[in-house]
Structure formats: C-alpha cells, structure tokens
Amino acid sequence: MSIGNSPEDDRPSVEDDRPSIGHVLQQARVGAGLTVDEVSTSTRVRIPIVHAIEEDDFSRCGGDVYARGHIRMLARAVGLDPEPLVEQFDDEHGGRPAPTPAAPLFEAERIRPERRRPNWTAAMVAAIVVVVGFSGFTLFSDGETSGGNVAEGPASGTKPTPTDARTTKPADPKPEPSDSAIAALPKDKVTVKLSATGDKSWISAKSHNGKLLFDGLLLKGETKTFQDDERVDLILGNAGAIELFVNGKKVKDEFKMGGVERLSYTKGDPEVG
C-alpha cells in the first residue's frame, strides 16, 4: 500500500482562483457606469494611480499603507465592500504590519498628572476682594441716599429699614479657563489628537521617519493620540467626521464628509501642512 498525496491534495486552493484586486475594481466600476475620471474625482486618487491599481500595479501608491487606503476608497466609490479586497492584498503582500503598542500612542495622556494646576487660592482672594469692595460701595451709596431723604422721611422716632446687603452681593466670579492643558504638552514634541465625532473614519498616521503609528478605522466616539519628536503625517478618509487637535489647539479647517485629506504637523503648528 503506497502512501502518497491524494488527488485532493493536488487541487488548487480556492484563493488561487480569486480574481485579482484590480480586475474586481475595474469590473465594478464598469458595472456602476463610472469612468476613471469620475472615480478619481470622487476619491481624490490621481488618475494614473487608478489605472495602475486596476492593472494590479501598486508600486505607484507609495507603500502598502497608502495602497490599502486607495483600495478602500476605490471599493467604496464603486459600491464594493473594501475589507475582502484589503485582506486579499495583505495575503498577497506579506500581511498587515504589527500594530503599534498602545503606550506610545497615548503618551500625551500619561503626562496629565504633571499639568500645572490653576491658582485657585489667588482666584478666591480676588473674588473676595471684589465682593467686599462692591458691598462697601453699595452700603456707602445707600447711606448717602438715606441721608438725603431725612427731611421727607418718617418721624425721627422711626428707624429706617436697613438695606439687606445680601441682595446686592454679586455672584462669585468664575475663574478664567486655564491654559495649563496646553502648557503641559511637551514643547520638544508634536502631539496630534483625532476624535471621530460625526461618523467613522479611516486614518493612517506615520512618524517623521516613516514609521507606521496607526492604520485602520476610527469608529464614531473613538479617539487616538499620536506623538513624535519632529512630525506626524496623516491621511484622513471621510475627513469631515474628524475633530483634530494639534499641540493642544483645535484645528479649525472645515474638512468635507467623504473627503480625503493628507496632512503633516510639526512642533510649531497648528497650521495645515
């Protein structure tokens, strides 16, 4: 009895029969009645790159991270679920990179205990001085008013009702918002914080030396913080759903829902890179 491979062992795997990523995207685009120009306009992926991807040439994407982002955007533009195509890309190109440990991403949060606390004692002393001064001025003004009306007031045996100082006491002033949150951030680093407020968003973040910090979906309500010694490079898919803080200050640029933004920030920002 010979022991050898059964006929089933010589059958090609199922994944070997899968159509290529570029072929699937091209067929879906044609089926949706879209031209390459229209897909490029809606995704902001340049026309030569769209052509190259449809020919399964990902060398023009600038790396695997950008290739995954382009595949996702093109798939959504032609009505496909992007995840199977991204998984096929990972299978064919050595898999996704290992996720960055969580500790460096949230370094900004760990420094919160070191923030300079507001000087509440000085604020309270100032508030008391304002209240006492205002109350004294009110009592003095009331005394002058009472003295001017003596001739027309009641008989001398009647004591005037004293003014209730409590009715003229203003509310304690609230201290001004402190800049300690911004001051506590390290000056020798760039800190970028992303929050998905309007909807989920695909993001990619890299350090100045090209190290991948994050590549994936940021679900609605989630927040990610990235930090680097010199620069943080971002790609934001569905950028209008993102609230962006750079070095503790909110970036006020109005990004469009469904739009893609490529941004870079340094220690001197927030100014769009």
C-alpha positions as CSV (number, residue, x, y, z in Angstrom):
1,M,0.0,0.0,0.0
2,S,1.6,3.2,-1.1
3,I,1.3,6.4,0.9
4,G,1.2,9.4,-1.3
5,N,-0.8,12.5,-2.0
6,S,-4.4,12.1,-2.7
7,P,-6.0,13.7,-5.8
8,E,-7.5,16.3,-3.5
9,D,-4.0,17.4,-2.4
10,D,-3.2,18.5,-6.0
11,R,-6.2,20.7,-6.3
12,P,-5.5,24.4,-6.4
13,S,-6.7,26.3,-3.3
14,V,-9.8,28.4,-3.5
15,E,-7.9,31.6,-3.1
16,D,-5.8,30.8,-6.1
17,D,-8.9,31.1,-8.2
18,R,-9.8,34.5,-6.9
19,P,-9.9,37.3,-9.5
20,S,-7.2,40.0,-9.0
21,I,-7.9,43.1,-6.9
22,G,-7.5,45.3,-10.0
23,H,-9.8,43.2,-12.1
24,V,-12.6,43.2,-9.4
25,L,-12.3,47.0,-9.0
26,Q,-12.4,47.6,-12.8
27,Q,-15.4,45.3,-13.4
28,A,-17.3,47.0,-10.5
29,R,-16.5,50.5,-11.9
30,V,-17.7,49.5,-15.4
31,G,-20.8,47.9,-13.9
32,A,-21.6,51.0,-12.0
33,G,-21.3,53.1,-15.2
34,L,-18.4,55.2,-13.9
35,T,-15.3,56.4,-15.7
36,V,-11.8,56.5,-14.3
37,D,-12.1,60.3,-14.2
38,E,-15.3,60.2,-12.2
39,V,-13.8,57.7,-9.7
40,S,-10.7,59.9,-9.4
41,T,-12.7,63.0,-8.7
42,S,-14.9,61.3,-6.0
43,T,-11.9,59.7,-4.2
44,R,-9.2,62.2,-4.9
45,V,-6.9,59.4,-6.1
46,R,-5.0,60.5,-9.1
47,I,-6.0,59.1,-12.5
48,P,-2.6,57.3,-13.2
49,I,-2.8,55.6,-9.8
50,V,-6.4,54.4,-10.5
51,H,-5.2,53.0,-13.8
52,A,-2.2,51.3,-12.1
53,I,-4.4,49.7,-9.4
54,E,-6.8,48.4,-12.0
55,E,-3.8,46.7,-13.6
56,D,-2.7,45.3,-10.2
57,D,0.3,47.6,-10.1
58,F,0.5,49.0,-6.5
59,S,4.1,50.4,-6.9
60,R,2.7,53.9,-7.6
61,C,0.7,54.0,-4.3
62,G,3.8,55.0,-2.2
63,G,3.8,51.9,0.0
64,D,1.4,49.3,1.4
65,V,-0.3,51.7,3.8
66,Y,-1.3,54.0,1.0
67,A,-2.2,51.1,-1.2
68,R,-4.7,49.8,1.4
69,G,-6.2,53.3,1.7
70,H,-6.5,53.6,-2.1
71,I,-8.2,50.1,-2.3
72,R,-10.7,51.1,0.4
73,M,-11.6,54.4,-1.3
74,L,-11.9,52.9,-4.8
75,A,-14.0,50.0,-3.5
76,R,-16.4,52.3,-1.7
77,A,-16.7,54.5,-4.8
78,V,-17.8,51.6,-7.0
79,G,-20.1,50.1,-4.4
80,L,-17.9,47.2,-3.1
81,D,-17.1,46.1,0.5
82,P,-13.4,47.0,0.8
83,E,-12.5,44.6,3.5
84,P,-12.2,41.4,1.4
85,L,-10.0,43.2,-1.1
86,V,-7.8,44.6,1.7
87,E,-7.5,41.1,3.1
88,Q,-6.6,39.7,-0.3
89,F,-3.9,42.5,-0.7
90,D,-2.5,41.5,2.7
91,D,-2.4,37.8,1.7
92,E,-0.5,38.7,-1.5
93,H,1.9,41.2,0.1
94,G,3.0,39.7,3.3
95,G,0.2,40.7,5.7
96,R,-0.5,43.8,7.7
97,P,2.2,45.3,9.9
98,A,2.1,44.5,13.6
99,P,0.0,47.1,15.5
100,T,2.0,49.8,17.3
101,P,1.9,49.2,21.1
102,A,-0.7,51.4,22.8
103,A,1.7,53.1,25.2
104,P,3.5,55.5,22.7
105,L,0.2,56.5,21.2
106,F,-1.2,57.8,24.4
107,E,1.9,59.4,25.8
108,A,0.2,62.7,25.9
109,E,-2.5,61.3,28.3
110,R,0.2,60.0,30.7
111,I,1.6,63.5,31.3
112,R,-1.7,64.8,32.6
113,P,-0.8,64.5,36.3
114,E,2.1,66.8,35.6
115,R,0.0,69.7,34.4
116,R,0.2,72.9,36.3
117,R,-2.8,73.3,38.5
118,P,-4.8,76.6,38.3
119,N,-4.0,79.0,41.2
120,W,-7.4,78.7,42.9
121,T,-6.2,80.5,46.1
122,A,-5.4,83.6,44.1
123,A,-8.7,83.4,42.3
124,M,-10.7,83.1,45.5
125,V,-8.8,86.0,47.2
126,A,-9.5,88.2,44.1
127,A,-13.2,87.2,44.3
128,I,-13.5,88.1,48.0
129,V,-11.8,91.5,47.4
130,V,-14.3,92.2,44.6
131,V,-17.3,91.2,46.7
132,V,-16.2,93.2,49.8
133,G,-15.4,96.2,47.7
134,F,-18.7,96.1,45.9
135,S,-20.6,95.6,49.2
136,G,-18.8,98.5,50.8
137,F,-19.6,100.7,47.8
138,T,-23.3,99.7,48.0
139,L,-23.6,100.4,51.7
140,F,-21.9,103.8,51.3
141,S,-24.3,104.6,48.4
142,D,-27.3,103.6,50.5
143,G,-26.1,105.8,53.4
144,E,-25.9,108.8,51.1
145,T,-29.3,108.1,49.8
146,S,-30.8,107.7,53.2
147,G,-29.2,111.0,54.4
148,G,-30.6,112.9,51.5
149,N,-34.2,111.8,52.3
150,V,-34.3,112.6,56.1
151,A,-36.4,115.8,55.7
152,E,-39.1,113.9,53.8
153,G,-38.8,110.6,55.7
154,P,-40.9,109.4,58.7
155,A,-40.8,110.9,62.2
156,S,-37.4,110.8,64.0
157,G,-38.6,108.0,66.3
158,T,-39.0,105.7,63.3
159,K,-35.9,103.7,62.4
160,P,-35.3,103.2,58.7
161,T,-35.2,99.6,57.5
162,P,-31.5,98.7,56.8
163,T,-30.7,97.5,53.3
164,D,-30.1,93.8,53.1
165,A,-26.5,93.6,51.8
166,R,-27.1,90.1,50.7
167,T,-29.4,91.3,47.9
168,T,-26.6,93.3,46.4
169,K,-23.9,90.7,46.7
170,P,-22.9,89.6,43.2
171,A,-22.3,86.0,42.3
172,D,-18.7,84.8,42.8
173,P,-16.9,85.3,39.6
174,K,-15.8,82.2,37.8
175,P,-12.1,81.9,37.1
176,E,-11.0,82.2,33.6
177,P,-10.2,79.0,31.7
178,S,-6.6,77.9,32.3
179,D,-4.1,77.3,29.6
180,S,-2.5,74.6,31.7
181,A,-3.7,71.8,29.4
182,I,-1.8,73.3,26.5
183,A,1.2,74.3,28.6
184,A,1.6,70.8,30.0
185,L,2.2,69.3,26.5
186,P,5.9,68.7,25.8
187,K,7.4,71.6,23.8
188,D,10.0,69.4,22.1
189,K,7.4,67.1,20.5
190,V,4.4,67.3,18.2
191,T,1.2,65.9,19.6
192,V,-1.8,65.1,17.4
193,K,-5.2,64.0,18.7
194,L,-8.0,62.7,16.5
195,S,-11.6,62.2,17.5
196,A,-14.3,60.7,15.3
197,T,-17.3,62.8,16.1
198,G,-19.6,62.8,13.0
199,D,-19.1,59.2,11.8
200,K,-16.4,56.5,11.5
201,S,-13.2,57.4,9.5
202,W,-10.3,55.5,8.1
203,I,-7.0,57.1,9.2
204,S,-3.3,56.4,8.7
205,A,-0.6,58.0,10.9
206,K,3.2,57.9,10.4
207,S,6.2,59.4,12.3
208,H,8.8,61.7,10.6
209,N,11.0,58.7,9.8
210,G,8.2,56.8,8.1
211,K,7.3,54.5,11.0
212,L,3.6,53.5,10.8
213,L,1.8,54.6,14.0
214,F,-1.7,53.5,13.0
215,D,-3.6,52.3,10.0
216,G,-7.3,51.4,10.3
217,L,-10.8,52.6,11.2
218,L,-11.6,55.1,13.9
219,L,-15.2,54.4,14.9
220,K,-17.6,57.2,16.0
221,G,-16.8,58.3,19.5
222,E,-13.2,56.9,19.5
223,T,-10.1,59.0,20.0
224,K,-6.4,58.4,19.0
225,T,-3.4,60.4,20.1
226,F,0.0,60.3,18.3
227,Q,3.3,61.9,19.2
228,D,6.6,62.3,17.5
229,D,9.9,64.3,18.0
230,E,9.6,66.2,14.7
231,R,6.5,65.5,12.6
232,V,3.3,63.5,12.3
233,D,2.0,62.7,8.8
234,L,-1.8,61.9,8.5
235,I,-4.1,60.5,5.8
236,L,-7.8,61.0,6.8
237,G,-10.6,59.2,4.9
238,N,-14.0,60.8,5.5
239,A,-12.1,63.7,6.9
240,G,-15.3,65.7,7.8
241,A,-16.1,63.2,10.6
242,I,-12.8,64.1,12.4
243,E,-12.2,66.6,15.1
244,L,-8.5,67.4,15.1
245,F,-6.3,68.9,17.9
246,V,-2.6,69.7,17.3
247,N,-0.3,70.6,20.2
248,G,-3.4,71.1,22.3
249,K,-5.1,73.5,19.9
250,K,-8.1,72.7,17.8
251,V,-7.6,72.8,14.0
252,K,-10.4,74.9,12.6
253,D,-10.1,73.8,9.0
254,E,-13.5,72.5,7.7
255,F,-13.0,69.1,6.1
256,K,-15.7,67.6,3.9
257,M,-17.6,64.4,4.8
258,G,-16.3,61.7,2.5
259,G,-13.3,63.7,1.6
260,V,-9.7,62.5,1.9
261,E,-7.0,64.8,3.4
262,R,-3.2,64.4,3.6
263,L,-1.8,66.5,6.4
264,S,1.6,67.0,8.2
265,Y,2.1,68.7,11.5
266,T,5.2,69.8,13.4
267,K,6.0,71.3,16.7
268,G,5.2,74.8,15.5
269,D,1.7,74.0,14.3
270,P,-1.4,74.1,14.3
271,E,-1.1,75.1,10.7
272,V,-2.1,72.7,8.0
273,G,0.9,71.0,6.5
